[in-house]
Amino acid sequence: MATTAPSLRQARSLDFRGMIGLSQELRNLWYLVQMVAPTDSAVLIHGETGTGKELLAKAIHEESSRCQGPFVRVNCAAMPAGLLESELFGHERGAFTGAVTQAAGRFERAHKGTLFLDEIGDLPLELQPKLLRALQEKEFERLGSSRTMRVDVRFIAATNQDLLRMVQEGRFRTDLFYRLNVFPIGIPPLRDRRLDIPPLVYHFVERFADRLNKSIDYISEEIIQALQKHDWPGNIRELQNLIERAVIMSSGSELRLPPLESRLAIQPCYAVKAETLVEAERDHILRVLNEAGGVIGGPKGAASRLGLPRTSLIYKMRRLGIDREKAKGTGNVPFQARGLESAMSAASL
C-alpha cells in the first residue's frame, strides 16, 4: 500500500518573499538578498529559464528602502529595438510615425523605485550605449527631445545567457557588463536544490486546487519521490505547469500525476497511440489499476481513484477487455504509467 505524504495543511516550508523551499541553497540566496537590498547597488541575476529571477528581483525591491516605490519590469527580448528604446526612455509627440501623444518611458515610471531589466542579454547592441549612460549618470532624453531628464532609480538586471562570453564575442559591451555586474547573484537550477521540490509542490497544489475549486488533501510519497528525481529542464516554471495539469486531471482527494518527460517536449495528456476515446479510456483505467496494484475496491483502489462505483469499473473493464492481473505487470502498463516509472528510475537525490 502506498504511503501518503503529510496533509497539505500540515506541510511546512520557508517563505522568503514568495521564494519557497527548505534547501540551504535557498537560504544562501536569501542571505544575499538581505545583504544587497539596503544598498542602491546594481544587481545582476543569472540563472536558467524558469528559476525565478523576477521573483528574486522583487524580493530585493521589497526588502529595500524603495519598497514603497514602483517596481517596473522591462523584458528586453520582447520587442524590437525601435520600440524598446521608446519603452525605456519615452518619446515626444511626433518623434516617430504613430507617436501622436507624449509618453513617459519605463525609466520615468520607475522613479524612486526599482527598474528590472529582464533578459538583458537580448538588449540590442545599438541601445547599449544609451542604457549605459542612463545607468551611470541617471539621466536620459526622451525620443524626439533635447531636454535631459534625471531619475532616481535602482537597477536590477537578469539573464539566462553567459554575458561574459557575449562580451568576448563582441555582442555585449564590456563597460555595460561591468556596470551591471556590481553584485552578481546566481540562482541554482531546481535539480540542484531538490529539497525545495516538496514544499513547492504543496504550495502549487493548494494554489491551483483553490483556483479550480477542487479538494486535494494528500499527495502520495511515490509522487513526491518521482518529482524529486526528475531533471526539471524547465525548472520551477515546468514544475508549476505540471502541478496545474495534475490538479486538472485529479478527480478525487489525492493528486494524480501526469507523465514526466526528461526532455523538452509537448506531451498530450493521453498517449499518442490512443487514437479513439475508447483507447484513451482503456489506457487511463490501465494506468490507475497499475498504480493501485490491481486492487479495484477499497479507499485506495482503482474505483475510488477514478471516482466510480466498484461495479461500474468492473463493467468497464469487461467491456474494454482489461485483465486486472495483467494490469499489475509491466507488459500492460500504458504509456503514462511507463513515463512515470521511467522518471522514478532516473538519477536519485
C-alpha distance (Angstrom), angle and dihedral (degrees) to the residues before:
residue distance angle dihedral
M1 . . .
A2 3.78 . .
T3 3.77 116.3 .
T4 3.77 118.8 -130.8
A5 3.75 130.7 -127.8
P6 3.81 118.7 -125.5
S7 3.77 118.8 -70.4
L8 3.78 111.6 -86.5
R9 3.79 88.3 -116.4
Q10 3.81 89.5 55.9
A11 3.79 95.6 49.0
R12 3.79 114.2 113.0
S13 3.80 129.7 -163.3
L14 3.77 142.1 151.2
D15 3.79 116.3 -94.9
F16 3.79 115.0 -161.5
R17 3.82 104.6 -177.6
G18 3.81 90.4 -46.2
M19 3.81 95.2 -37.0
I20 3.79 101.5 120.8
G21 3.79 129.1 -165.7
L22 3.78 149.3 83.5
S23 3.81 104.2 -118.1
Q24 3.77 127.4 117.9
E25 3.79 87.6 -125.8
L26 3.81 90.0 62.6
R27 3.81 90.9 47.9
N28 3.81 89.0 51.8
L29 3.81 90.5 52.0
W30 3.79 90.9 51.2
Y31 3.79 90.2 49.8
L32 3.81 89.5 55.5
V33 3.81 91.0 47.2
Q34 3.79 91.7 53.9
M35 3.79 90.5 46.5
V36 3.80 97.6 52.9
A37 3.82 102.6 28.4
P38 3.84 96.9 80.8
T39 3.81 90.8 54.8
D40 3.78 128.6 72.8
S41 3.81 92.9 -132.9
A42 3.79 120.5 133.8
V43 3.81 115.1 -102.8
L44 3.80 126.3 -153.7
I45 3.82 113.9 -160.1
H46 3.77 117.2 -165.1
G47 3.78 129.7 -177.7
E48 3.76 144.2 117.5
T49 3.79 122.0 -65.8
G50 3.79 112.3 -77.2
T51 3.81 98.2 21.2
G52 3.81 94.7 117.0
K53 3.80 104.5 -99.6
E54 3.80 94.2 154.3
L55 3.82 90.8 48.2
L56 3.81 89.3 53.8
A57 3.81 91.0 48.4
K58 3.82 90.2 51.8
A59 3.80 90.1 49.4
I60 3.82 90.2 54.7
H61 3.81 90.0 49.6
E62 3.82 93.3 47.4
E63 3.80 92.2 49.2
S64 3.81 92.5 49.5
S65 3.80 132.1 85.0
R66 3.83 86.2 -106.7
C67 3.82 92.9 65.7
Q68 3.81 91.4 112.8
G69 3.80 90.3 54.8
P70 3.81 127.5 77.9
F71 3.80 125.3 -74.3
V72 3.81 104.7 -147.1
R73 3.79 121.4 -171.1
V74 3.81 127.1 -157.3
N75 3.80 121.0 -173.1
C76 3.79 103.6 -152.1
A77 3.81 91.8 -166.2
A78 3.78 96.8 51.9
M79 3.81 101.4 75.2
P80 3.83 140.9 32.3
A81 3.80 121.2 -94.2
G82 3.82 96.1 -101.3
L83 3.78 94.3 52.0
L84 3.80 92.9 40.1
E85 3.80 92.0 56.9
S86 3.79 89.9 53.8
E87 3.81 91.4 46.3
L88 3.80 91.8 51.8
F89 3.79 101.1 41.4
G90 3.80 105.0 18.0
H91 3.80 127.0 -131.5
E92 3.78 143.2 -117.0
R93 3.75 124.9 -119.7
G94 3.78 110.0 -79.5
A95 3.81 94.2 15.3
F96 3.81 89.3 128.8
T97 3.78 139.5 -9.0
G98 3.79 108.0 -61.3
A99 3.81 95.7 21.4
V100 3.80 95.0 122.2
T101 3.81 94.7 153.9
Q102 3.78 138.6 30.7
A103 3.81 112.9 -95.7
A104 3.80 133.0 -168.4
G105 3.78 117.4 -132.3
R106 3.79 130.1 -134.4
F107 3.82 91.2 -93.7
E108 3.80 91.0 61.1
R109 3.79 93.1 44.1
A110 3.79 90.5 52.7
H111 3.82 93.4 55.9
K112 3.84 110.3 140.3
G113 3.80 88.4 7.7
T114 3.80 141.6 65.0
L115 3.80 130.2 -66.8
F116 3.80 113.1 -153.3
L117 3.81 113.1 -158.0
D118 3.80 104.0 -162.0
E119 3.83 121.3 -165.5
I120 3.80 89.8 12.7
G121 3.81 90.2 171.0
D122 3.80 88.5 70.8
L123 3.80 93.9 56.9
P124 3.84 106.6 124.5
L125 3.80 113.2 -108.1
E126 3.80 91.8 -124.4
L127 3.82 91.6 59.6
Q128 3.78 96.1 48.1
P129 3.86 97.4 84.5
K130 3.80 91.3 53.3
L131 3.80 91.4 48.1
L132 3.80 90.4 48.2
R133 3.78 91.0 54.8
A134 3.80 91.4 48.7
L135 3.80 90.3 50.4
Q136 3.78 94.8 48.0
E137 3.79 102.1 36.2
K138 3.83 100.4 24.9
E139 3.79 87.9 -133.6
F140 3.83 137.4 106.3
E141 3.79 143.8 151.8
R142 3.77 126.8 -114.6
L143 3.79 115.9 -117.9
G144 3.80 108.0 -85.8
S145 3.82 93.8 18.9
S146 3.79 134.2 99.2
R147 3.80 93.8 -163.6
T148 3.80 113.3 109.5
M149 3.79 115.1 -134.9
R150 3.79 126.0 -160.8
V151 3.79 126.2 -151.3
D152 3.79 137.5 -175.5
V153 3.80 103.4 -134.9
R154 3.80 136.7 152.6
F155 3.83 113.5 -142.4
I156 3.79 127.7 -142.3
A157 3.80 120.6 172.6
A158 3.80 131.5 -172.5
T159 3.78 135.9 -166.6
N160 3.77 142.2 167.8
Q161 3.80 91.1 -154.8
D162 3.80 132.4 89.5
L163 3.81 99.0 -106.2
L164 3.80 93.6 -177.0
R165 3.78 90.4 58.0
M166 3.80 89.3 47.3
V167 3.82 88.1 53.3
Q168 3.80 90.4 52.5
E169 3.81 90.1 48.9
G170 3.81 92.3 49.9
R171 3.81 94.4 -114.1
F172 3.80 96.2 112.7
R173 3.79 128.6 38.9
T174 3.80 115.8 -108.6
D175 3.81 94.2 -142.2
L176 3.81 92.3 49.8
F177 3.80 91.3 49.3
Y178 3.80 93.2 53.6
R179 3.80 91.6 43.4
L180 3.80 90.1 55.9
N181 3.80 96.5 38.2
V182 3.82 96.7 68.8
F183 3.81 93.4 118.6
P184 3.82 112.1 13.1
I185 3.80 119.7 -164.5
G186 3.80 122.1 -171.2
I187 3.81 119.3 -157.3
P188 3.82 112.0 -149.3
P189 3.81 116.3 -130.9
L190 3.79 117.3 -104.2
R191 3.82 92.0 -106.5
D192 3.82 88.1 64.1
R193 3.81 94.2 53.4
R194 3.78 104.2 42.2
L195 3.80 93.2 157.1
D196 3.80 86.6 73.6
I197 3.81 93.1 59.6
P198 3.85 100.0 79.3
P199 3.82 95.5 50.4
L200 3.81 90.2 44.2
V201 3.80 89.5 51.6
Y202 3.82 91.9 51.0
H203 3.80 90.2 47.1
F204 3.81 94.8 50.6
V205 3.81 93.7 43.0
E206 3.81 91.0 54.0
R207 3.80 91.8 46.2
F208 3.81 96.4 49.5
A209 3.81 95.8 37.7
D210 3.79 88.5 55.7
R211 3.79 92.0 45.8
L212 3.82 93.2 47.6
N213 3.81 93.9 41.4
K214 3.81 93.8 -118.3
S215 3.80 130.7 140.5
I216 3.81 111.2 -135.2
D217 3.80 113.2 165.2
Y218 3.81 105.7 162.9
I219 3.79 140.5 39.7
S220 3.80 119.2 -163.8
E221 3.78 119.1 -118.1
E222 3.83 88.8 -125.2
I223 3.80 90.0 61.4
I224 3.80 92.4 49.1
Q225 3.81 90.9 49.6
A226 3.81 92.0 48.1
L227 3.79 91.2 50.5
Q228 3.80 91.8 48.9
K229 3.81 91.0 52.1
H230 3.80 94.9 49.9
D231 3.84 117.8 103.1
W232 3.85 95.7 -133.5
P233 3.82 100.5 -152.1
G234 3.81 87.5 -179.9
N235 3.81 92.5 47.4
I236 3.84 120.3 -156.7
R237 3.80 93.0 -12.6
E238 3.81 90.0 57.1
L239 3.82 90.9 47.7
Q240 3.80 91.3 49.1
N241 3.81 92.3 50.9
L242 3.80 92.0 47.0
I243 3.80 92.5 51.3
E244 3.79 91.5 48.6
R245 3.81 88.9 52.7
A246 3.81 90.5 46.5
V247 3.80 92.1 52.3
I248 3.82 90.3 49.6
M249 3.82 90.7 51.7
S250 3.82 95.6 44.7
S251 3.80 114.6 97.2
G252 3.81 101.0 175.6
S253 3.77 137.9 43.7
E254 3.83 94.0 -78.7
L255 3.80 124.5 74.7
R256 3.81 115.6 -108.9
L257 3.80 115.6 -153.6
P258 3.83 124.7 -138.4
P259 3.82 117.8 -144.8
L260 3.78 120.3 -65.2
E261 3.79 118.4 -136.7
S262 3.80 124.5 -156.2
R263 3.80 92.5 -156.1
L264 3.79 133.6 52.3
A265 3.78 105.2 -90.8
I266 3.78 142.1 129.2
Q267 3.78 109.7 -112.4
P268 3.80 125.8 -173.0
C269 3.79 118.9 -129.3
Y270 3.79 88.1 -111.9
A271 3.78 128.2 42.7
V272 3.77 118.3 -85.5
K273 3.81 88.1 -124.2
A274 3.83 90.0 64.5
E275 3.80 95.5 95.3
T276 3.81 95.3 166.9
L277 3.79 137.2 37.2
V278 3.82 88.7 -111.9
E279 3.80 91.5 56.7
A280 3.81 90.8 45.2
E281 3.81 90.6 51.9
R282 3.81 91.3 47.3
D283 3.81 92.3 50.6
H284 3.80 91.6 47.9
I285 3.83 93.0 51.5
L286 3.82 90.8 45.8
R287 3.80 91.0 52.6
V288 3.80 93.6 50.0
L289 3.82 91.8 45.1
N290 3.78 89.3 51.7
E291 3.81 91.4 50.1
A292 3.82 89.8 49.4
G293 3.80 92.1 50.5
G294 3.79 91.3 -116.1
V295 3.81 93.0 -57.6
I296 3.82 112.4 140.4
G297 3.81 105.5 -179.5
G298 3.79 133.4 42.8
P299 3.82 131.8 60.7
K300 3.81 92.7 -65.5
G301 3.80 96.1 36.9
A302 3.79 126.5 114.5
A303 3.82 93.7 -103.3
S304 3.81 92.1 56.8
R305 3.81 91.5 45.6
L306 3.81 90.2 51.4
G307 3.81 93.3 44.8
L308 3.82 92.0 -120.4
P309 3.81 134.4 126.3
R310 3.80 111.5 -103.9
T311 3.80 92.4 -115.6
S312 3.81 92.0 51.2
L313 3.78 91.5 53.1
I314 3.82 91.9 49.0
Y315 3.81 89.2 51.1
K316 3.81 91.5 50.2
M317 3.81 91.3 48.1
R318 3.79 91.1 53.0
R319 3.80 92.1 46.7
L320 3.82 91.9 49.5
G321 3.80 95.3 42.1
I322 3.79 95.1 -117.0
D323 3.81 117.5 164.7
R324 3.81 110.2 -152.5
E325 3.82 94.3 -153.2
K326 3.79 93.5 49.7
A327 3.81 90.3 48.1
K328 3.81 88.6 65.2
G329 3.80 92.4 60.6
T330 3.79 128.0 76.6
G331 3.79 93.1 -116.8
N332 3.79 94.2 73.4
V333 3.80 98.8 33.9
P334 3.83 108.2 128.4
F335 3.77 124.1 -125.9
Q336 3.82 95.6 -92.0
A337 3.79 94.2 51.7
R338 3.79 91.2 47.4
G339 3.81 89.2 52.4
L340 3.79 90.5 52.8
E341 3.81 93.3 47.9
S342 3.78 90.0 48.9
A343 3.81 90.1 52.8
M344 3.81 91.7 47.9
S345 3.81 90.4 53.6
A346 3.82 92.6 51.8
A347 3.80 125.0 106.7
S348 3.79 111.3 -40.0
L349 3.80 126.0 -130.0
